[in-house]
Structure formats: structure tokens, C-alpha cells
Amino acid sequence: QSFPWCPSSVPLEKAAKGKLQKQICQVVLDHFEKQYTAELGDAWSRVRDVLTSPWCWQHAVLLNRFSPSPGLESSLAGQGYHPAFPAALPYLPAAFRCYSRAAPGRFPAQKHQPGRLKEYYLLNAASLLPVLALEVKDGERVLDLCAAPGGKSVAVLQCACPGYFHCNEYDDLRSRWLEQTIESFIPDPVINLITVSKLDGRQIGDLQPEFYDKVLVDAPCSNDRSWLFSADPQRAVLRLMQRKELSCLQFQLLRSAVEALRPGGSLVYSTCTLSRAENSDVINLILSSCSNVVPVDISGMARGVSQEFTFLSGMQQHELLVLPEKGRAWGPIVLWSWFFSSVLAGDRNLVSTCGVRREKQKGWRQAL
């Protein structure tokens, strides 16, 4: 059976054409070569082979439970796709369905059509691990602090129906992208539970102290896969020079997120960079400066998905680093090389109410 919106997977030559037309930015590759050889050792050469080879990249297919499509799953199975996450995971809601396959290439994307929900979302399967680690339950108050382009927000809503879901994105262009993603995947009854804001994420902890049950911080980072294909070498050099500033921003965002958690709430932090300064160093700084933050063991989740993902060995139990390799090229949030730590929150004494005004606009509440 064939579907007009569901042809065979896009040929590799076509899927990778855009990236192949771009050149590897040598100054970025040289910088990564020096840094990641020191930080990752022998593992870096295998990761580098994937990051610099778009023709071996993979895409997973996350099904939209709000727009079920008869025959889609059988069509995926016929093209070699299988469930990406085993039922044995500590947290895997029945409605959460994601498919992947070992062969490179991607399923065809669906265009945004106002008034029509998409049936699936294409993404890097590793970008779903932070959402599963967060273990969102129905009725909880949830914050996606750096939400654009919206893939993780969509994934959260495949897992549960929060009582209040705050999707924040500071950048104006990316915020519009986030809004379009939500419109494309979420129906009106649920969309009314969502607040979209353009707040400085570093201030949300002060605006909404001890308010949220769950917080996701998919932080701005030095996106390794994207940076390797920088078209402007001079801009790439400037980015590399400013790279140290990112870890400071990440710490401030993470500290704000901790302040926004209610007593007993939980938080997951993720990036799509291999950089130790933006991953374990940021987490360790939070752990040393916030006595009420307690690491949570997520090694059980890693064991449950070890057939699908490759993890860096030697990490602490509250940290996971997905390494892309050929045949399992997962590893950055839609941009293939990402790592994430989970840190969960603590014992606090006071609870306050939300300090953000809201108004009805465009079918959801727009925070001011």
C-alpha cells in the first residue's frame, strides 16, 4: 500500500545533497581535532567520521498521537523501520511511538499546512532521550526552557498531557518556528494548555520560583555538527573565540531552571556538543554550588537502549553521552552529536505562585 504523503524513503544522494554541497570548515575541524582528541581519545576518530559524512546520517520517525494515520506503521515496517525504544525502558508511555532503522537516509518530511496536523516528526532519535529521562506525567506543570524548534515539546506531548506546559524561546525567529511546530502537531483542546513565551531564560527562575514539576533545559551550545559546515570561515573563527561564553550562559540558564523547580521537582539538561566545558563542567558547577540539587541515576535507561545507541564509557550515573558511529549515527539533537546530563532537584522550603501574566492569543496563551 502506498500513500501520497508517504513515499519510499528519500534516496541518500538527495537527502545528503544540501550538506554535501557545503564544505567542511577546516578551521573548525582543526579546532575540534585538537580538543576532542584530548577529551575523547580514540573515540573521537569514529565520531569525526560520522560528523563529516552526511551520507551516513539517520533520521527517526516520531509518530503524532494526535493525528493517527492508518497504514503508516506498516509502511515504515516495510521499509525496514523498527521501534526505536524497547518496552523495557523505565519510562515509556504507551502512546509514545518512534521508529528508526540502521540504514542511512530519511523518511520524507511533511510540509506545514495551516489547519492540518502532521502525522510524524523527523528527528535524531537521541534527541528523545532527555524527554524520556524527564518522565513527564499527566497534570504536571512543565517548562521547556529553550524550546525551539519544538521537537522536544512535541515529544513531551506524545508522552503525557501536562496540566500546564510552558514553552519558552528567547530568540524571535526561533520562537516563530516554535509556534509553527506546535500548530503543526497539537490540536486545539491541547494547545490551549500551552503557554509560548519569549522570555530571557535566565530570568524565569525569578519570575516563577519553585513553580514547575519538570524542567527541560536543551541549552544553546556550540553545535558541533552544524559548526563543521560553517560557510563563513571568519564567522567560524569568531564563534570559536566566543565559545567559552556559552558555558557561562548555560550555567545561568541551568541555575534559573533549578530555581523554577518545586520541591521534589526534576530537571534534565542536554546539549548537542561533545564539549566537556558545556556538559560535565556545567553540571559539576551546579552540583557544587547548589546544595539542594541531587543527581538522579539514569543508567537504567542507557542499558535499556544500548542496542540502539552508543554511549561514552566512564560517565557518572546521572550523565549520558551519546556518541554517533556508523550504523548508529545518533547523537546530537537533530544535529547529530549531542550529549546530555540529567540532574534533579531538591529540597526547598517555600512555594510561590506564577509571576508571569498571560493572555489568550493565536489559540494558546502568550506569556508576556
Order of alpha helices (4+ residues) and beta strands (2+ residues): alpha-alpha-alpha-alpha-beta-alpha-beta-beta-beta-alpha-beta-alpha-beta-alpha-alpha-beta-alpha-beta-alpha-alpha-alpha-beta-alpha-beta-alpha-beta-beta-beta-beta
